[in-house]
Amino acid sequence: MAWESSKSLLSLEEVMQEKGRFHHVYELSERGFLLDETTQTKLKHEDGSLPSSVVSLNTAYVRLSGELLNLWRELEERVGRINQRLRTYYEQIASFQQDVEAARRHYIGDSLRKRLLGDYRDVYDFFKDDSIPETTSFIQLYRGLNRQVEDWNETYVTEELKRTQSFFDSIDGKSLDGQQRRAVIVNEDANLVVAGAGSGKTLTIAAKVKYLVERKQVQPHEILLISFTKKSAEEMKERICERLHIPVEVKTFHGLGMGIIAEGRKQKPQVEDELKKVIRDYCMHQFYEHPHRMKELIDFFGYYFYIPKGIEEFETAGEYHDYNKHVDLEPLRSKVWKSLSAAEMIAAQQRQKITIQEEKVKSLEEVMIANFLFLNGIEYEYEKNYPHQTATRYHRQYQPDFYLPEYDLYLEHFGINRNNRAPWLSPIEEQKYLDGMEWKRQLHREHGTKLMETYSYYRQEGSLLEQLRLKLLKQGVVFREVDPKVVFEKLYRTKQKSHFNDFVDFVSSFLQLFKSNHYAESQFDIFAQSLNKKDLFHYQRALLFFRLVKPMYRMYEDHLRRTNKIDFNDMINEATSIVSSDAVHLSYKYIIIDEYQDISVSRYRLIEAIRQKTGSTVMCVGDDWQSIYRFAGSDLSLFTDFEHYFGKSALLKIENTYRNSQQLIDIAGRFVMKNKRQIRKNLSSGKRLITPVRVMGIKGKNDFEIALRRALDQIVQSHGPESDVLLVGRNNFDIKSIEGSASFRVKHLKDEVQVTDRTHPNLRISFLTAHRSKGLEAENVILINTANSKNGFPNKIMDDPLLSFVLEKQEELEFGEERRLFYVALTRTKHTTYVLTPDDRMSTFVQELIKEQQVPYEMGIEERKSIRDNPKCPRCLDGHLVIREQTNRKSTFVGCSHYPGCDYTANHPSIIHDPIVCPSCRGYLVLRDGKNGKFYGCLNFPLCKHTMEREDVDQMKRIETRMK
């Protein structure tokens, strides 16, 4: 019916006028008979009866008129209902406008916006297609609410900033800057405050609490403030509860979880942190009961502990060798030998008829080969001199990679791709390498010696060990697997257990993240089923790791059940379940989380459960650039993808730093933002310092002490003899570099290590690891371990693709967490950060600062010459040439700093001090004797036949000198 579309109030009379024919029917129905009495009289028969047709017609009329009357009454009822509905909708329109006006007096959060839209959706749907003057303003307001909320909020913040100017001018005796004030006032349902290092986030949190209580009438008990450590929680209590006199609840996640469980269970649980201990106990006992697992562990150490990154993934061979400097290139056999007693060593030498000595090979691929031979009981000698003389004036004696004496079989591992190329070398070095391969093959053919070959592309394709096995079997080699128990026991001796310690640390981190996700044991099988079988090496590695770790997890869970204890992740997960089941009553209106960058999946779920039950507003404060606790379960994606987890949120930044100079934060900021997943910040500081970072190169322990002394002298000269200095290391054991020194006294306390400099006894020197230094500051900082090594900076053990199974998102940038940790170390200083680094094993991070940000580099001892001033290696293109001594120490030669990875050599030490680059092949020219006197010829002769007269070289040098 057309009248139903009308949205004005209706009357029955209006309907009747619109529908006139219904009025006629109504009048007829009142008579009860179709014909009037006169007409009935005329139609009656003589007996007074009406014709049957008339009776039938009248009967039909009575029936139809009754139906019409019923319809009419129904119409009256419907008109009434519609009128009531219209009156209700008009009242709701007025209510909507009142609600909006009330909301505009505060910051409108996303939940209120959604509630406004949801509560009045029916009204909008009823009127949206009509143009009734009374509803026009409502429809326009409703349709534009999303956009207008943003404008209203911005207006509210602007006005509130004016109203609260004097309030924020003095919070605990300090005045907040503009960004801090905005971070306090903005009141979205979920708020992420990204605070740069030294930007005053604690002051901002204190101001937020004071603002809520004093200006928004929020009761202190309705605010939950969470910090991650007892120390930071105590600092927060002291600042807010004692100095601001606001008795707000300040808890750690541990305390929050314990309190919820205690209320829900009516008793406190026993919480322990013995994961590493249980893993160690498992290694010491369960492996003996399950020898096949012990073998799997040895296989993991022998073949999969490190991930061999292919040389083809780098621009130059030198970059590849530099990357692999952290890798332990000592095969298992050498590690076992080093653990032997003197008697055991003599017996082994007599039995094997070979000299037992420490052994280092040239690549991870060679480590895998050596370990395969050793674990399968195949005796080998590494780089044994070939029995036939090959040494010349310009080439040393040929030493094949491996020799199997029992089978008189040689094995060469060639670094080529499937196309028989080595494109990572310069063209002429590649040709020399390929010619060298052919020369070796020809040499074996000439002397009738057996040569077996393996290639780098086997490793790239994940088939190195299988190809090696098949080739050895084809040569008749017999496999006699060594007893894994013997290897295990030898490796676990105190001096040889670094593999075990690193493995335990990594497994502990993996299981922390595993439990933080609330995974069950069956998840290991799900992980295994999801593996990509096309990537054979990583498939086999992950499968082996899961087989090793699954029973460790089971034993740990059994231990907790048997001792009636739970660990931290269990506690957080159980607390989440209790909150979700309404077993506790919580009345928080605001949840404020400090150091949010350290959040884990389990902690997030607990906060979200509380939020869902209480409708509380969340304010998370932290710095994704300082997210450094992944080993304890933290997951950076919970910060960088904040809105994905919390829904519509406000992103606020605090970018004025009051600790570092502008120059330092520029250097550190560019460094850490190599990871594009992190949130960009434009940090600014009023401080200026020309040289905020100084890198000092060292060579050996003695150089380290002298360089440290030089840095301390400079600090005293610039800032006085009573300055405070923080020594920062990557590991706890880094302090050992100065323990036992006559110049320093080291004292270990509960929370720090104090160092006394005998030359400057009034300096306040302390040592902390980079992790423990977070949140602290000192006038000057000295980084004391920035080596390119396994446990250097970056530490290369804790960055493993296996973590992708237990992280929401795996790091896209290699060593991303270590990069953030290095950023933390750099930014602890108020003035200068000194970086002490090995000249020949410089951290890749330090190299990046020097190359890309022009951070000045000097030797710690001024008269020392840096290896980086030496000419570049022509083979790997990234290493530097150095003088080496022959084994007999009777002569010297030139080698590459990337040895043993790069085995370039030249018998012309003069090129170190007088390098003349060949213009044809980029090799080096050296002085040679010719028929007509001395001339300069290329070291790559005969592949390169370029020559120059001495006079031409001298003239070229003079031109270069003038240009400099």
Secondary structure as GFF3:
##gff-version 3
##sequence-region A 1 964
A	DSSP	three_ten_helix	2	5	.	.	.	ID=ss1
A	DSSP	alpha_helix	12	18	.	.	.	ID=ss2
A	DSSP	alpha_helix	20	31	.	.	.	ID=ss3
A	DSSP	alpha_helix	37	43	.	.	.	ID=ss4
A	DSSP	alpha_helix	52	103	.	.	.	ID=ss5
A	DSSP	alpha_helix	110	119	.	.	.	ID=ss6
A	DSSP	alpha_helix	121	127	.	.	.	ID=ss7
A	DSSP	alpha_helix	133	143	.	.	.	ID=ss8
A	DSSP	alpha_helix	145	163	.	.	.	ID=ss9
A	DSSP	alpha_helix	165	169	.	.	.	ID=ss10
A	DSSP	alpha_helix	178	185	.	.	.	ID=ss11
A	DSSP	beta_strand	190	195	.	.	.	ID=ss12
A	DSSP	alpha_helix	201	215	.	.	.	ID=ss13
A	DSSP	three_ten_helix	220	222	.	.	.	ID=ss14
A	DSSP	beta_strand	223	227	.	.	.	ID=ss15
A	DSSP	alpha_helix	230	236	.	.	.	ID=ss16
A	DSSP	pi_helix	237	243	.	.	.	ID=ss17
A	DSSP	beta_strand	249	252	.	.	.	ID=ss18
A	DSSP	alpha_helix	253	265	.	.	.	ID=ss19
A	DSSP	alpha_helix	275	281	.	.	.	ID=ss20
A	DSSP	pi_helix	282	286	.	.	.	ID=ss21
A	DSSP	alpha_helix	287	289	.	.	.	ID=ss22
A	DSSP	alpha_helix	291	299	.	.	.	ID=ss23
A	DSSP	pi_helix	300	304	.	.	.	ID=ss24
A	DSSP	three_ten_helix	311	313	.	.	.	ID=ss25
A	DSSP	alpha_helix	317	323	.	.	.	ID=ss26
A	DSSP	three_ten_helix	324	326	.	.	.	ID=ss27
A	DSSP	alpha_helix	332	338	.	.	.	ID=ss28
A	DSSP	alpha_helix	342	352	.	.	.	ID=ss29
A	DSSP	alpha_helix	364	375	.	.	.	ID=ss30
A	DSSP	beta_strand	381	382	.	.	.	ID=ss31
A	DSSP	beta_strand	402	404	.	.	.	ID=ss32
A	DSSP	beta_strand	409	414	.	.	.	ID=ss33
A	DSSP	alpha_helix	427	447	.	.	.	ID=ss34
A	DSSP	beta_strand	450	455	.	.	.	ID=ss35
A	DSSP	alpha_helix	456	460	.	.	.	ID=ss36
A	DSSP	alpha_helix	464	474	.	.	.	ID=ss37
A	DSSP	alpha_helix	484	491	.	.	.	ID=ss38
A	DSSP	three_ten_helix	494	496	.	.	.	ID=ss39
A	DSSP	alpha_helix	498	516	.	.	.	ID=ss40
A	DSSP	alpha_helix	523	529	.	.	.	ID=ss41
A	DSSP	alpha_helix	536	562	.	.	.	ID=ss42
A	DSSP	alpha_helix	568	580	.	.	.	ID=ss43
A	DSSP	beta_strand	590	593	.	.	.	ID=ss44
A	DSSP	three_ten_helix	596	598	.	.	.	ID=ss45
A	DSSP	alpha_helix	601	614	.	.	.	ID=ss46
A	DSSP	beta_strand	617	622	.	.	.	ID=ss47
A	DSSP	three_ten_helix	624	626	.	.	.	ID=ss48
A	DSSP	three_ten_helix	630	632	.	.	.	ID=ss49
A	DSSP	alpha_helix	637	640	.	.	.	ID=ss50
A	DSSP	alpha_helix	642	646	.	.	.	ID=ss51
A	DSSP	beta_strand	649	654	.	.	.	ID=ss52
A	DSSP	alpha_helix	662	672	.	.	.	ID=ss53
A	DSSP	beta_strand	693	698	.	.	.	ID=ss54
A	DSSP	alpha_helix	700	719	.	.	.	ID=ss55
A	DSSP	beta_strand	724	729	.	.	.	ID=ss56
A	DSSP	three_ten_helix	732	737	.	.	.	ID=ss57
A	DSSP	beta_strand	744	748	.	.	.	ID=ss58
A	DSSP	beta_strand	753	757	.	.	.	ID=ss59
A	DSSP	beta_strand	764	769	.	.	.	ID=ss60
A	DSSP	alpha_helix	770	773	.	.	.	ID=ss61
A	DSSP	beta_strand	778	783	.	.	.	ID=ss62
A	DSSP	three_ten_helix	801	805	.	.	.	ID=ss63
A	DSSP	alpha_helix	816	826	.	.	.	ID=ss64
A	DSSP	beta_strand	829	838	.	.	.	ID=ss65
A	DSSP	alpha_helix	844	853	.	.	.	ID=ss66
A	DSSP	beta_strand	857	859	.	.	.	ID=ss67
A	DSSP	three_ten_helix	867	869	.	.	.	ID=ss68
A	DSSP	beta_strand	881	885	.	.	.	ID=ss69
A	DSSP	beta_strand	892	896	.	.	.	ID=ss70
A	DSSP	beta_strand	905	906	.	.	.	ID=ss71
A	DSSP	alpha_helix	910	913	.	.	.	ID=ss72
A	DSSP	beta_strand	925	930	.	.	.	ID=ss73
A	DSSP	beta_strand	933	938	.	.	.	ID=ss74
A	DSSP	beta_strand	947	948	.	.	.	ID=ss75
A	DSSP	alpha_helix	950	963	.	.	.	ID=ss76
###
